[in-house]
Every structure is written in structure tokens, then in C-alpha cells.
Amino acid sequence: MTEIQLDTLTASAAARDIREGRLSSEALVDACLARIARFNPGINALVTLDEAGARAAAKAADRMRALGGELPPLLGVPVSIKDAFETRGLRTTASFKPLKDYVPDRDATVVARLRAAGAVIVGKSNLPELAGAPHCWSPLFGLTRNPWNPALTPGGSSGGAAAAVASGFSLLEAGSDLAGSIRIPAAYCGVAGFKATENRIPRTGHIPHLPDRLGGVRSVRRMLSFGVLGRSVADLQLGFGTMAGPDGIDIEVPALPAPVAAGVGEGRPLRLLLWDDPGLPLCERTRAVFARLPALLTAAGCELRRGLPAGVEPAALRDTFGHIAGAEIGLGMPGWQRHALLALRHLLPPSERLLRAIASGLRFDMRAYNRALDRRDAWIRLLESALADADGLICPVASTVAYPGQALGMFSKPPTLPVASQRLRYLEATIGLTVPFSLSGSPAVALPAGVEDGLPVGIQLVGRRWDDDRLLGVAARLEGLLGGVVAPPGLV
């Protein structure tokens, strides 16, 4: 039997070892559960466990392997699920107090597909209320801590997801991303994260939308994407291949060919756009990575072009995202909550530009909303044109690496964060560099790019809409060059 090294084991390697009889699912799941028991109390990544269900599923996976025949791609691999996805028979809260005892009678589509692929669900991961923030404090479950430094946040909203994968509690996680909710936690925790093209993966069973029993309104129809967090690009390809495609319920998902793990131009240099001057300050650790990156890429034979398309103003992109997101999120809010936030809008200083843009969407001004959609369409056309002869665009994930964790509720005053000898507004510092590619609905990968002064730094790789397979192929070529995932040093 293969010795289980949960510090470094990937989902794709575990799946192969189980299929080929070198590793039993039961032994692997037991090792993950033991690791959870030891380290999760201090990290709080997983908030609902299913030990009995996981052990039963692992035994069933080993019996299936022993019978032989064609085996599902994730047979016996332990995974966790962001607590925004409904899980049949397992508590699903989305960190929303009215759902604290909600036990669905169905699986979200991505959960059903992971089960059908043979994955073993060990538990549900923490997130902020209704997946609505780039940190990971829950009014139900408290603070999730970064496995690299427990004083710091793992990011959000898929913060528990990234912390679980980085810690070896699970090997793969389903995540969701409206404003960077996969990419930011992946970068802060030093793992790989993939946000698929908008509407490539069904949203069926994701909260929000709120369940029908709470009178849920079908809000957030644009820019919300789904994806996967893992320890290698091969893991991302495996998870994406499992989750993508129409389900007959979410009619926005087109019938495209099934994903394949595609190589990209192995015989030629990669052609990359580099946006390393993104109009927001960068922290010292991020600047150090991006200072080295051009020479690293050109030495590997990559062809680089710098900057975004002419005429693009990143601040205006953030404004447009904010207006659309505010309007659609507002549809799902209780009326009292929306009016309270609207009232607070007048107290925001002009420097809170992104937050003011989100609040402006809460007015439900349809003319302004449609103008924002027009600006979104124009940005999509510009970005797609710029990527037409490029293999991807590289930029930072965020202005800063992981910052101190704290309890931040919906009505908390947002902090400022120290970045490059100045104080940067919270939303600009965290989601300012991810929202342009949420606005465009583009596929994007967060890849680990090294450890600077004890903390991981990630890069963001963006591709053309619907070209997810190709983007993951580019990420696979860059992964080895950048060094890949490094385990947090304190979990031994």
C-alpha cells in the first residue's frame, strides 16, 4: 500500500492509486478524519462532519474497486463541500441563521455529480453569511483561520474550502465565486483554484438562491460562477470535468462538449498578456513575485505583452461590477435589510468607491442597471478580442496576501488594510483585481507562485469565455514553472 502523505497528496494521484490498488479509500478517509480531529479545532475549516457516511462510502468504494470493471474518476477520494451547496441528509446553512437546522432532501447538482464520480464527502466547509464577503467569519460557526498563520484569514467566501484543502482535511472542494470567492482563498492558503466560465457549471442547489421554504427569490443571475479547489491543476481538471455541463434545470448552462484535459501548444511558446500594473497598490510580497515573474516567463520561452486593452479603466470596471452585483444581490435581501444598507450608503465617503457602487445597485434603477449591462458587454468584447491571439492573461489575485482575521458581519464597518505604505479600502484591497473577470464571466485560475516571507502568493490566469479546457492546459504548463502547491509548515 502507498504510504499516505496528506501534506502533499493530490486528488488526482489519490484517485489513480485507489484505481490501481495501491491505496484503499478506507485508509485514506480514516487518515483525513484523524487529521481533521487533530487540526480542525484550531482552524475551523469544516463545520459539519459526516464521519459515518464517509466511512461507509469509503468501504463501498473499495468494494467497487475490488469488483473491477470501469471505475468512476474520483472513486474513493475524500472531498469537502462549501456549505452553500445543498447536501442530501447533511446540514446545509450557508452561514445564515434561518437555515441553521436546514437538512435538504436533495443534492445540489455539483454535489450529485461528485457523488456519482465516486467521491467521498467528509464534511461541509465554513463561509461568511450567504457567501457574501472576501473573509471567513460565520455568524453560526465563527472564524476560520489560515493554516499558514492562525492569526490571518483564509479569505472568502470559500475560505473554509481553501483551508480544508491546504490542511489535508480533504483533497478537493467544490466552490463558488461571484467576486473572487474561489481565487482569493486559493491564493491566501497556497492552493490552486479554478472559476469556470459563467454558466458552465449549474447553480442548481446553491445558496443563494434561498430555498423555496424561505420564499427565495431567484437573484444573482449574472457573474456568479462555480468551480473547484485542489492541490494541482490536474485536480482542477478532474473536478471541472466532473461538475460541468447542463443538468436540465439550470437552463442558462449550454450543451457544450464534455471537458477534456487538453495540452496547449507544447511545441511553441506560450503567448501571455501580463497585467502587473493594475491601478491598485500591491503589497511587498506580491510585488516581489511580480518583479521576478517577467524574467521567469521569458526565460521559459513565453512571449509577453503588457497591459490591458487601450482605453480600459479598471476603476470603471469595478464600478460596473458593483452596480450589477448590488442590484442582483439586493433582489434576494429582505426589504428591511436592503433599505438599511441604502440608508448607510449616504454615510460612505467617496473613497469607498466599490462599496458605493454596490450600494447604488440597491436602488433598483432599471435604466442604470441596463446601462451597466451595456458596459459589461463592451468589456467582454474588448477582453475577448485582446485574448484572441493570446493563451491567457496573468495578473495579481489581490493587492495583499492574507491579512488579520476578524469578525465582520454584514453591517460591520469595513476595515482598511495596509498596502505599500498606505491604507487601502477593504473591498479594493481584496476583490479589486478579481471583479473585472467576474464582470466578464471569464474562466480564471489562481495558481500558487511562491512563498514570500512565510506566506503564499498567488497569480491569476484568465482565459477566453468557454475556453476553460484550454485555460487549464495553459495553467498546467505554468504550474511547474511557478513551483506548485506547498504545504503549510505548521501541520505536522
C-alpha positions as a printed Julia matrix, in Angstrom:
492×3 Matrix{Float64}:
   0.0    0.0     0.0
   1.12   3.56   -0.73
   2.18   5.48    2.36
  -0.32   8.27    2.91
   1.36  11.68    2.91
  -1.53  14.07    3.43
   0.81  17.06    3.32
   1.39  16.56   -0.4
  -1.15  14.04   -1.74
  -3.28  15.34   -4.62
  -6.78  14.24   -5.56
  -5.65  13.07   -8.98
  -2.81  10.99   -7.52
  -5.11   9.5    -4.87
  -7.71   8.59   -7.5
  -5.05   6.83   -9.57
  -3.61   4.96   -6.58
  -7.07   3.79   -5.5
  -7.97   2.61   -9.01
  -4.68   0.74   -9.32
  -4.96  -0.89   -5.87
  -2.02   0.85   -4.22
  -4.24   2.73   -1.77
  -7.56   1.93   -0.12
 -10.23   4.57    0.19
 -10.95   3.41    3.74
  -7.36   4.03    4.83
  -7.28   7.42    3.1
 -10.58   8.58    4.59
  -9.5    7.4     8.05
  -6.29   9.4     7.68
  -8.23  12.52    6.67
 -10.67  12.14    9.57
  -7.79  11.72   12.01
  -6.16  14.84   10.62
  -9.45  16.73   10.94
  -9.78  15.63   14.57
  -6.26  16.84   15.3
  -6.11  20.17   13.47
  -9.62  21.35   12.59
 -10.43  22.61   16.12
  -7.73  25.24   15.7
  -8.54  26.09   12.08
 -12.33  25.69   11.93
 -12.35  24.92    8.22
 -15.02  22.21    8.38
 -18.2   22.99   10.32
 -20.3   19.88    9.69
 -18.75  16.42    9.5
 -20.2   13.17    8.18
 -17.81  10.61    9.63
 -20.22   7.67    9.47
 -21.3    8.48    5.92
 -17.7    9.0     4.79
 -16.55   5.67    6.23
 -19.49   3.83    4.67
 -18.83   5.45    1.28
 -15.12   4.57    1.51
 -15.9    0.91    2.19
 -18.31   0.89   -0.75
 -15.61   2.43   -2.97
 -13.12  -0.28   -2.01
 -15.7   -2.99   -2.75
 -16.36  -1.42   -6.16
 -12.65  -1.35   -6.96
 -12.28  -4.99   -5.96
 -15.04  -5.96   -8.39
 -13.15  -4.39  -11.27
 -14.64  -3.05  -14.47
 -14.9    0.62  -15.42
 -14.42   2.79  -12.34
 -15.63   6.38  -11.8
 -12.91   9.06  -11.94
 -12.97  10.14   -8.27
 -13.59   6.73   -6.75
 -12.83   6.82   -3.03
 -11.32  10.32   -2.97
 -12.25  12.39    0.14
 -13.77  15.76   -0.76
 -15.46  18.55    1.16
 -18.31  20.79    0.09
 -18.74  24.52    0.64
 -21.7   24.94    2.97
 -23.52  26.95    0.32
 -24.28  23.77   -1.67
 -27.23  21.62   -0.62
 -26.26  18.14    0.54
 -28.92  15.47    0.9
 -29.32  14.42    4.54
 -26.48  16.69    5.71
 -26.95  20.08    7.3
 -26.62  23.0     4.87
 -26.67  26.52    6.36
 -24.83  28.98    4.08
 -23.96  30.54    7.48
 -27.47  32.05    7.51
 -29.26  31.86   10.87
 -32.71  30.97    9.4
 -31.01  27.9     7.87
 -29.09  26.76   10.95
 -31.05  23.46   11.11
 -31.77  23.02    7.4
 -31.22  19.47    6.15
 -32.0   19.25    2.42
 -33.69  16.27    0.82
 -31.7   16.74   -2.39
 -28.15  17.34   -3.53
 -27.02  20.38   -5.45
 -26.07  19.37   -8.97
 -22.34  19.65   -8.31
 -22.69  17.5    -5.18
 -24.71  14.86   -7.02
 -22.06  14.75   -9.74
 -19.22  14.4    -7.25
 -21.04  11.51   -5.59
 -21.69   9.89   -8.97
 -17.98  10.23   -9.75
 -17.21   8.17   -6.63
 -16.07  10.98   -4.33
 -16.43  10.52   -0.56
 -17.86  13.58    1.21
 -16.23  14.1     4.61
 -17.97  17.35    5.53
 -19.05  20.91    4.82
 -16.73  23.94    4.92
 -17.22  27.31    6.57
 -18.08  30.56    4.78
 -19.36  34.06    5.61
 -23.1   34.69    5.7
 -24.67  33.77    2.35
 -21.2   33.66    0.76
 -21.22  37.44    0.84
 -17.69  38.54    1.81
 -13.98  38.03    0.99
 -13.21  36.83    4.53
 -14.41  33.79    6.5
 -16.33  34.71    9.64
 -19.67  32.99   10.12
 -22.43  34.19   12.5
 -23.15  30.49   13.11
 -19.69  28.94   13.29
 -17.24  31.74   13.97
 -13.87  32.45   12.43
 -11.93  30.18   10.09
  -8.17  30.58   10.41
  -5.47  30.39    7.78
  -3.37  27.19    8.13
  -0.26  29.21    7.31
  -0.84  31.57   10.23
  -3.88  31.23   12.53
  -3.94  34.99   13.14
  -4.78  35.54    9.46
  -7.88  34.97    7.36
  -8.0   32.25    4.7
 -10.01  34.67    2.54
 -13.56  34.17    1.38
 -16.09  33.32    0.7
 -14.68  29.81    0.03
 -12.33  30.29    2.96
 -13.16  27.05    4.74
 -12.77  25.26    1.42
  -9.26  26.54    0.78
  -8.2   25.97    4.39
  -9.53  22.39    4.28
  -7.66  21.53    1.08
  -4.45  23.24    2.24
  -4.65  21.37    5.56
  -5.23  17.93    4.05
  -8.7   17.55    5.56
  -9.96  16.82    2.05
  -8.27  16.63   -1.33
 -10.81  18.52   -3.44
 -13.58  21.03   -2.8
 -16.49  22.46   -4.75
 -16.58  26.27   -4.54
 -18.49  29.27   -5.83
 -17.16  32.65   -6.96
 -19.01  35.92   -7.53
 -16.22  38.4    -6.76
 -13.14  36.23   -6.19
 -14.54  33.72   -3.71
 -12.51  30.82   -5.11
  -9.48  32.72   -6.34
  -8.76  34.81   -3.22
  -8.87  31.93   -0.7
  -6.81  29.74   -3.02
  -4.12  32.43   -3.16
  -4.24  33.15    0.58
  -3.96  29.44    1.5
  -1.46  28.44   -1.19
  -3.65  26.04   -3.18
  -4.97  26.02   -6.75
  -8.45  27.31   -7.54
 -10.49  27.43  -10.74
 -13.52  29.58  -11.51
 -15.17  28.24  -14.64
 -16.79  30.38  -17.3
 -20.06  31.87  -16.07
 -22.87  29.32  -16.7
 -20.53  26.43  -17.47
 -21.42  24.66  -14.2
 -25.07  24.55  -13.0
 -26.07  26.59   -9.97
 -28.9   24.24   -9.04
 -28.93  23.78   -5.26
 -26.55  26.64   -4.46
 -27.5   29.17   -1.74
 -28.2   31.89   -2.58
 -30.78  31.39   -4.14
 -32.52  30.77   -0.82
 -34.55  27.56   -0.57
 -38.2   27.81   -1.58
 -39.34  27.3     2.03
 -37.84  30.72    2.84
 -39.54  32.36   -0.15
 -36.25  32.56   -2.01
 -36.08  34.95   -4.97
 -34.03  33.89   -7.97
 -31.37  36.58   -7.61
 -27.71  36.82   -8.74
 -28.23  35.59  -12.29
 -25.03  37.14  -13.67
 -21.34  36.9   -12.83
 -21.73  34.06  -10.29
 -19.55  31.13  -11.33
 -18.64  27.77   -9.84
 -15.51  25.72   -9.74
 -13.07  23.7    -7.73
 -10.14  24.0    -5.32
  -7.35  21.42   -5.25
  -3.64  20.87   -4.92
  -2.7   20.69   -8.58
  -4.01  21.71  -11.98
  -4.72  18.03  -12.65
  -7.06  18.17   -9.63
  -8.82  21.2   -11.1
  -9.22  19.42  -14.44
 -10.62  16.35  -12.69
 -13.1   18.36  -10.64
 -14.18  20.54  -13.55
 -14.7   17.54  -15.78
 -16.95  16.06  -13.12
 -19.09  19.16  -12.46
 -19.53  20.9   -15.82
 -22.42  20.61  -18.23
 -26.21  21.12  -18.31
 -28.45  19.45  -15.76
 -31.84  20.12  -17.35
 -32.77  22.52  -14.53
 -30.42  25.48  -14.83
 -31.35  26.48  -18.38
 -28.52  29.03  -18.6
 -25.95  26.23  -18.95
 -25.36  25.41  -22.64
 -24.82  21.95  -24.05
 -21.11  22.07  -24.82
 -18.76  19.14  -25.39
 -17.62  17.48  -22.17
 -14.42  18.96  -20.72
 -11.13  17.27  -21.58
  -7.69  17.7   -20.06
  -6.1   19.46  -23.03
  -2.45  20.26  -23.62
  -1.75  23.67  -25.12
   0.88  24.35  -27.72
   3.53  22.09  -26.28
   5.73  22.76  -29.29
   5.53  26.54  -29.18
   6.0   29.35  -26.64
   3.03  30.48  -24.61
   1.73  33.92  -25.6
   0.7   35.77  -22.45
  -0.66  39.17  -21.51
   0.85  40.47  -18.29
  -1.14  43.0   -16.25
   1.36  43.7   -13.49
   0.45  47.38  -13.04
  -3.23  47.01  -12.22
  -4.01  50.51  -10.97
  -4.08  49.47   -7.31
  -1.06  49.27   -4.98
   0.42  45.84   -4.28
   1.87  44.59   -1.01
   5.59  43.86   -0.78
   5.17  40.1    -1.06
   3.03  40.38   -4.2
   5.38  42.96   -5.73
   8.32  40.62   -5.14
   6.62  37.77   -7.03
   5.62  40.01   -9.93
   9.07  41.6   -10.08
  10.55  38.14  -10.77
   7.76  36.9   -12.99
   8.66  38.54  -16.36
  12.2   37.17  -16.35
  10.96  33.75  -15.22
   8.41  33.59  -18.02
  10.69  34.87  -20.78
  13.48  32.51  -19.7
  10.97  29.68  -20.17
  10.29  30.91  -23.72
   6.98  32.7   -23.09
   6.12  35.7   -25.22
   4.83  38.59  -23.09
   2.74  41.66  -23.84
   1.96  44.08  -21.04
  -1.25  45.79  -20.03
  -4.99  45.7   -20.62
  -6.62  46.81  -23.9
  -6.24  50.53  -24.6
  -8.91  52.68  -23.01
  -9.88  50.26  -20.25
 -10.2   51.9   -16.83
 -10.03  49.28  -14.04
 -11.86  51.55  -11.58
 -14.76  51.87  -14.04
 -14.88  48.07  -14.36
 -15.16  47.8   -10.58
 -17.97  50.37  -10.61
 -19.88  48.39  -13.24
 -19.43  45.14  -11.34
 -20.61  46.81   -8.15
 -23.78  48.21   -9.69
 -24.82  44.89  -11.25
 -23.89  42.87   -8.17
 -25.69  45.26   -5.83
 -28.89  45.11   -7.85
 -28.92  41.32   -8.11
 -27.86  40.62   -4.53
 -30.46  43.14   -3.39
 -33.23  41.11   -5.01
 -32.61  38.32   -2.54
 -32.4   40.53    0.55
 -35.26  41.12    2.99
 -36.69  44.58    2.36
 -35.63  45.94    5.75
 -32.03  44.88    5.14
 -31.86  46.45    1.7
 -33.33  49.75    2.96
 -30.9   49.79    5.89
 -27.94  49.37    3.54
 -29.33  52.04    1.22
 -29.53  54.43    4.15
 -25.91  53.67    5.07
 -24.82  54.46    1.5
 -25.1   58.19    2.22
 -22.6   57.83    5.06
 -19.91  56.28    2.87
 -17.01  58.57    1.92
 -16.13  58.97   -1.79
 -13.03  56.84   -1.2
 -15.32  53.8    -0.63
 -15.87  53.68   -4.37
 -16.56  49.98   -4.83
 -18.83  49.78   -1.8
 -20.72  52.85   -3.01
 -21.15  51.21   -6.42
 -22.6   48.08   -4.81
 -24.94  50.22   -2.7
 -26.05  52.18   -5.77
 -27.36  48.96   -7.3
 -29.71  48.5    -4.36
 -31.86  51.37   -5.68
 -33.26  49.01   -8.35
 -32.95  51.7   -11.04
 -33.59  49.62  -14.17
 -32.22  52.22  -16.57
 -28.94  52.43  -14.65
 -28.84  48.63  -14.37
 -29.23  48.21  -18.13
 -26.53  50.79  -18.79
 -24.24  48.75  -16.53
 -25.07  45.62  -18.56
 -24.14  47.52  -21.73
 -20.78  48.43  -20.19
 -20.3   44.79  -19.21
 -20.94  43.7   -22.81
 -18.39  46.22  -24.07
 -15.77  44.92  -21.6
 -16.41  41.32  -22.66
 -15.87  42.26  -26.31
 -12.63  44.1   -25.53
 -11.21  41.34  -23.36
 -12.16  38.56  -25.77
 -10.51  40.49  -28.6
  -7.33  41.01  -26.57
  -7.19  37.28  -25.77
  -7.89  36.18  -29.34
  -4.18  35.75  -30.1
  -3.02  35.07  -26.52
  -3.04  31.97  -24.35
  -4.06  33.87  -21.22
  -3.74  36.99  -19.12
  -1.7   36.99  -15.91
  -2.27  39.45  -13.08
  -2.28  39.51   -9.27
  -5.16  37.91   -7.41
  -5.36  40.7    -4.83
  -3.47  43.75   -3.67
  -2.46  41.98   -0.48
  -1.77  38.49    0.79
  -3.69  37.13    3.79
  -4.47  39.78    6.4
  -5.6   39.51   10.06
  -8.87  37.65   10.53
 -11.71  39.25   12.44
 -15.45  39.0    12.97
 -17.06  41.05   10.18
 -20.81  40.92    9.78
 -22.96  42.45    7.05
 -23.29  45.72    8.99
 -19.71  45.87   10.27
 -17.65  48.87    9.31
 -15.23  47.61    6.64
 -11.61  48.0     7.71
  -8.8   49.48    5.71
  -5.75  47.32    5.02
  -2.1   48.38    4.93
  -0.74  48.03    1.41
   2.52  49.59    0.18
   2.79  52.18    2.98
  -0.82  53.3     2.63
  -4.25  52.26    3.84
  -6.36  50.73    1.08
 -10.12  50.39    1.29
 -11.13  46.86    2.21
 -13.02  45.84   -0.93
 -10.45  47.36   -3.28
  -7.66  45.56   -1.4
  -9.39  42.18   -1.53
 -11.66  41.9    -4.59
 -10.43  44.85   -6.65
  -8.39  42.66   -9.02
 -10.78  39.73   -9.27
 -14.04  41.52  -10.07
 -13.02  42.64  -13.6
 -13.0   38.97  -14.61
 -16.18  38.21  -12.7
 -17.76  41.06  -14.66
 -16.63  39.45  -17.93
 -17.66  35.94  -16.85
 -14.22  34.7   -17.89
 -12.66  31.46  -16.67
  -9.81  32.13  -14.23
  -7.27  30.06  -12.34
  -5.47  31.05   -9.15
  -2.06  29.37   -9.08
   0.48  29.34   -6.23
   3.51  31.38   -7.27
   5.78  31.0    -4.27
   6.09  31.71   -0.57
   7.28  35.19    0.41
   8.29  35.89    3.99
   6.29  32.95    5.29
   3.05  33.46    3.31
   1.88  32.1    -0.04
   1.34  34.42   -3.01
  -0.86  33.52   -5.96
  -1.24  34.7    -9.52
  -4.45  34.93  -11.52
  -4.57  33.42  -15.01
  -7.56  34.44  -17.15
  -8.74  32.93  -20.43
 -11.4   33.37  -23.09
 -15.02  32.62  -22.24
 -16.0   28.97  -22.85
 -12.34  28.04  -23.44
 -11.96  26.51  -19.96
 -10.14  23.37  -21.13
  -7.51  25.41  -22.93
  -7.01  27.71  -19.95
  -6.44  24.75  -17.64
  -3.94  23.4   -20.17
  -2.03  26.7   -20.02
  -2.17  26.55  -16.21
  -0.69  23.05  -16.32
   2.28  24.35  -18.33
   2.82  27.21  -15.89
   2.39  25.13  -12.73
   5.81  23.53  -12.73
   7.47  26.81  -13.65
   5.87  28.55  -10.66
   6.61  25.75   -8.22
   3.16  24.34   -7.46
   1.43  23.89   -4.13
   3.5   24.0    -0.93
   2.01  22.56    2.26
   1.62  24.85    5.3
   4.64  24.15    7.54
   2.8   24.04   10.87
   0.59  20.99   10.23
   2.89  18.11   11.13
